């Protein structure tokens, strides 16, 4: 079974997705998928200092955002 987002679309490395903020769980932000595991996706997130850091979310907790 492949990894799918909340809308049922297949997730792939490099895709832009919307998800909740790190600890607050309110508001949304966007990040790129760096890795996909059996249950979660690892996201590349810019920290407040500007450095890249990793964050994990369950497949159903992200939604693909079309690149424009």
Helices and strands as residue ranges (DSSP letters): E 16-20, E 28-36, E 40-46, E 52-58, G 59-61, E 63-64
